[in-house]
């Protein structure tokens, strides 16, 4: 390694403050923001953000940042915490596949809150989002795959993305952004047990990353400094949280030639992304052979490590459990025809047909598929029918990944479905136009500011 990765990434982010913004990159950034709102809004009416909003009311502070959970204005850290938590609740937030990372929830939550507070233009906001994605996604690539063994990478690396966006919007140049990254490296946490185990802490991982990133960015803008070797030193962040001091050749590959926001995965299913290849493969087989759930004797899935370690889950007691259970999601797909919001209602969770089908699904790790992770997310399926027929399928991609992306129409359809939990048709149309066509920053949304009772 000949370049200091921290200063190199800071310079790359700073370049986004003024470099020409091509129509392609701008369009990808607008898609990311629209998808963030799609993921955010269901979390404003159900989930831990509703518990946090009244608990943190005394910390709202003064400022112009919007908490979409309750519609109130306040300090950027307060808004980014609540919005980051809400946007990571329904499991519909974006994915940077090569880093196994959800950049939108922490980065956009922070960037929008700071942009609203400082009165930034929408272009300045979009540039800060692009820069935050650039740094966060590339750090994720350098840390993976070993980082994910014990750490929830959205909770950790999301702090860096949020810090970069904040520093950019607070007028920071490369030196200030570098200090924001360095400071963020002392705040970035969130372990796998609170991702895989019981409880509802996981959405707060994204909220905390946004909040801590804003703190790091504000501190750097105020003159606080950090070590320029914070990422790659022997006692730096990569060494502390992965097997090496970081694969920075991989992380910095193509810097200046492509930017991560153009390579995002937008979720087509409302569950853990490690389940997607199975769901997509089942849809292919159903379309080809016309079988129904009741025709199936068994399904055997072979995937990569987290397919087995995270998503082989027969104990499903809550929507959160269900979203990380391949068995449940496969049964829901075959029962309901899709794995969107309707798959995680109390009625669906209690459906005896879904529950009875789950034991028919088994999961194993496939060494060849595991070797391609995280840059490829694949699954091999064997479906045995009750009449003796057997179908094998190799699902080599996921709908929504960069090589099989959601079209603009499909992304808008997803937005309309998820946003309808909060907004009526006119409000949805207004927000879509604001995000996709330009104008002022999205502000207070036209919905009831009173907090519904948590479910």
N, C-alpha and C positions, 0 to 999 in steps of 0.2 A: 504494500500500500504506500503510494507516494503522496497522496493528498490527505489532508486532514478532513475527515468526512463531515464534521460539524461545520467548519467554516465553508466547505464546498457547498453543502446544502443550504446554509444561510445565504450565500451569494446567489444560489439558484432561486431561492424564494424572493430575494430582493429584486431580482431581475424581472419578476412578474409585476412589480409595482408600475413599471413604465414600458415594458416591451410591447410590440404590436400584439394585439389580441385578435387572433384569427377568428373568422366566423365559426370554424369547426370547434375550436377550443371553447369559445364562448357558449356555443350550443350545448356542448357536453356539460359545462358548468351549470347552465340553466336546468338541464335535465336532472343533475344531481340535487339542486335546490328543490325542484318540484317533488322529487322522490323523497327528500327529507321531510317535506310537509306531509306527504302521504303517510310516512311512518310515524310522524309526530302526533297527528290529530287523534288517532285511536287512543294513544297514551294520555291524552288530555281528559278522557272521560272514564278511564279504567286503569288501575295499576298504582304503583308506589308513588308516582308524582303527586297524586291526590292526597296522600298522607303527608308528603313533604311540604306541600304548599302552605297549609296552616301552621305546621311545625316551624317553618322558617319565616313566617310572616314578619316577625320582628327584625329580621335581618335583610328585609327588602332594600332598605337604603334609598337614596335619591338617585335618579337617573332616568334615561329615556328608553332603556331596554325593556322589551315586552316579554313577560311570562305568558305564554299561550295556554298554560294550564289553568290560570285564573283570570287572564286578561289584564293584569295589573302592570304598571310601570315601576321600574326600579333600577338597581345597580346591575351592571353586566354580569357580575359573578352570580348573583342571585338568579337572574333569568337563564343564564347558561346552564346552571345546575338543574333547574326544573325542566327546561326544554330538552336538555341532553338526556335526562332520565326518561321523559315521556317518549322521546323519539327512538329509544332503544327497548321499549316495552313490548310492542306487538310483534317484534322479530321480523319486520319488513324493511329494515334499513339496509343500505347499500353494502357491497363487499368489494374490496380490492383483492382479487383472487390470489395473486402471486405473493401476497403478504398475509393472507388469511385474516384480514383486518376490515372493520367497519369504520371508514373515516368520517362519514357524514354526520353521525350523531354527535360526536364531540366537536368536530371542526366547524360545521355549519352552525351548531348551537352557539359556539363561542363567537364566531365571526359575525353572525347576525346581531347578537346582543351588543357587541362592541360597536359595530357599524351604526346601529340605531342610536347608541349613546353619543357617539361623536358627530352624528349627522353626516355620515359618509354617503356618497352617491352609490347607486346600484353597481356601477362599473367598479368602483373601489372595493365594494363588498365582494363581487365575483372574483376579482384579482386576489383578494385575501384568501378566499376559499381555494382557489387554484394553488396558491403558494402553500397553504396548509396541507392540502392533499399531496403536493409534491414531496414535502419533507416527511410527513408521516408515513406515506406508503413506501417510500424508499428506505426509511429506517426499519419498517416492518419486514421488507425483503431481506435486509441485512441480518436480522435477528432470527428469522425462521429457518428451519422448522423447530429447533430445539426450544426456543423461547416459549412456545405454546404448551409445552409439556406441563409447566407449572404456573404460567402466567396467562391471564386473559388479555390478549394483545390489544383489543379495543380500549380496555381500561388503561393500559400502560402507554402505548404509542399514541393513543388519542390525545394525551396530554401534550405531546410535541406538536401535533397538528394545530391544536387550539392555541398554543403559545405563539406559534409562527403567525397565524392569522391575526391574533391580537397585536403583536408587535408591528406587523405591517400596517394595520389600521391606525395605530398610534404614532405613525410617522417614522417608524424605525427603519434604518437602512441595514445593510448586511451585518455590521458590527452589533447593532442592537438585537437583531434577529438571532445572531449566534448566541448572545448572552441569554435570550429567552429560551432557546433550546437547552442550553447548559443548565439553567435554573430548573426547567421542566424535568430534567433527568433526575432531580432529587425528589420530585413529587409523584412520579409515575408509578402507580401500583394497582393491584387488583389480581387476585389469584384464582386458580381454576376451581377450587372447592366451592366458591360462591358463584361459579358458573354452572358446575355440574351437580352440586349438592342441593339440599333443601333450602327453602327461603326465596325471597324476591329481591335480593340485593343486586343481582346482575344488572338490571337497568340503571341502577345508581352508578355502576362502573363508568358508563358513558357520561352521566351527569357530573360525576366527580372529575373525570378527565377534562371536561369542558371548563369547569370551575377552576381547577388547578392550573390549567393552561392559561386561562385569562389572568390569574394571579402571576404566573411566570412572565407573561407578556407585559403586564403593567409594571412589574418590578424592573424588568429590563429597560422599558421606556423611561422609567424614573432614574436610571443610572446604576441599578444593582448589577453586579457582574458575576459570572460563573466561569468555571474552568473550560478553556477551549478544547480540552481533551476529554470532556465528560462522556462522550459516546464510546471512544475506542481505547482508552487507557487501560492498563492492567487491572485497575480498581474502578473502571468506568461502568457505564450502564450495561453495555453488551456483555462484558465479563460477568457482571453480577446476576444477569438474568438469562443467559444462554450458555451454550457449551464453548464459545470462543469469544474473542474480542470483536466479533462481527465480521460478516462476509461483505465487506464494503465494495469490493469489485462488483459483486452482484447488485448491491443496493444502488450504486451510482451508474450502473450500466445504462447507456443511452441518454444520460443527462444532457439536456439541451436539444435532443433529437425528438423525444416524445415525453409527454407529461401524463402522470397516472390518471388524472381525471378523465382522460379520453379512453381509458381501459377499465371502466367500472362495470361491475355486475349489479344489475337491479333485480331484486328478488321477484320471482313469479309465484312463490308460495310463502305462506306466513309461518314458516318454521325455520329451524336451524338449516343453514345452507349445506351442511354435510348430508342432509337427507335428500336434497334435490335430485341427484342422479338417479336414485331409486324411483322417485315419483315420476320423473320424465321418462324413464325406461318403462314403467308400468303403463303409462299413457301410450307409448309406442306399441307395446304388445297388445293392449286392448284395441287400439285402432286396427291392427293387423288381423287379429283373431276373434274379436268380438265377444270375448268372455266377460262374465260379471263376477262380482265378489263371491257369490255362492257357488260358482263353478270351480273355485280354486281350492285345492287340497293343501298346498304349501307354497311358500315363496322363500327362496334362499338368496340372500344378498351377500356379495363379496365386494368390499370397498377398501378405502385407505384407513389409516389408523383411527382418526376421530369418528369415522362411520361406526366403528365398533366401540371405541372407548367412551365416547360421549353419547351416542345415539342408540345404543342397544339398551333399551329402557322399557321394561315391562311394568314397572311401578309408576302409575300415572294417577296422581291425585289432584292435579290442578292444571289450568291452561299452560302454565310455565313448564310443568313436566311434559305435557302433551307435545309442546313445540320442540322438545328435544328427544322424543321417542319415535324412532323410525317405525316401530311396530304400529303405534297409534296413527301416525300420519299416513302410512300405507293403507291401513284399514279405513281411515277417514276419506282418503281419495277414492277408494273403491266403493264406499258407501254414499258419499255426498257428491262425488264428481269433481271435487276440488279441495284444496287446503288453503282456504282464505279465512276470513274472520268467523264464518259460520262453523268452521271445524272446531272452534275452541269455546263455543257457548256451553252453558251448563247442560243444555239438552244433548249436545253432541257428546260431551264427556260422559254422560250417563247412558248413551245409546247402547243397548245390550248387543246389537249386531256388531258394532265396532269392537266392543270388549271381547266378544266371543271369537272374533277373527284374529286378534293380535297374536295369540300363541302360534298361529300358523306361519309367522314370519321369523326367520332366523338370520343371523348376521355373522360374518367372519371377515377377517382381514385378508386381502389378496396382495401378496408381495410385489407383483408387477405394478399394480395400481398404486400401492403405497409408495413405491419408488418415484412416482411422478408427482406426488403431492409436495407442495401446495399449488404448483403451476397448472396442474390438471386435476379435475374433480370428476372421477369416473366410478362406475359400478358395473358389476356383472350380475345379472339376474337369472335365476332358474325358477320358472313357474310351472308347477305340476297341477294339472286339473284332475277333478274327480273322475273323469272318464278315461284317464290314463295318458292323455296327451301331455307332452313336456315341451316347453318353449324356453330357449336360451337367448339372452340378449346382452350385448355389450354396449352400455351407454357411455359414450366417449366425451360428452359435454353436458352442460346444463343450460336450459333455456334461461336467458338473461345474462349469460357470460359474454365477454367481448366477441367470441367467435360464434355466438348464437344470440345476438342481443334482442332485448325488447325494442320494438319499433316505437316511434313517438306515439302512435295511436294506442299501442298496448300500454305504454307508460301512463298515458293520460287516462285510459280505462282503469288502470290500477289506482291512480290518484282519486278518480271520481268515486270508486267503491269505498276506499278507506276514508276519504275526507267526508263522505256522507254521514259518518258517525257524529260529525260536529256541524258541518256547514250545509246549508240548503243549496239548490242548484245555482241560484244567482251568485251567492258568495263563492262557490267553487269556481264558477266561470271568471269572476273578477280576480281571484287569486291566481288562477292559471294564466290569465292574460298578463298580470303584473310580473309573474316570474318568467314566463316564456317570451314575452314581447318587450319587456323593459318598462322603465318608469321609476317611480320612487321606490324606496325600500319597502318590503312588506311590513306593515305595522300591526296595530291592534285589529284582530279579526272580529267580524260581526257575529259574535255568539254570546250567550249568557255568561256573565262573569262569575256567577255564583258557583261554588264548588258542589258538584254532585256527590252523593254518598259513595265512598269507595266500595267496590264489589269484590 
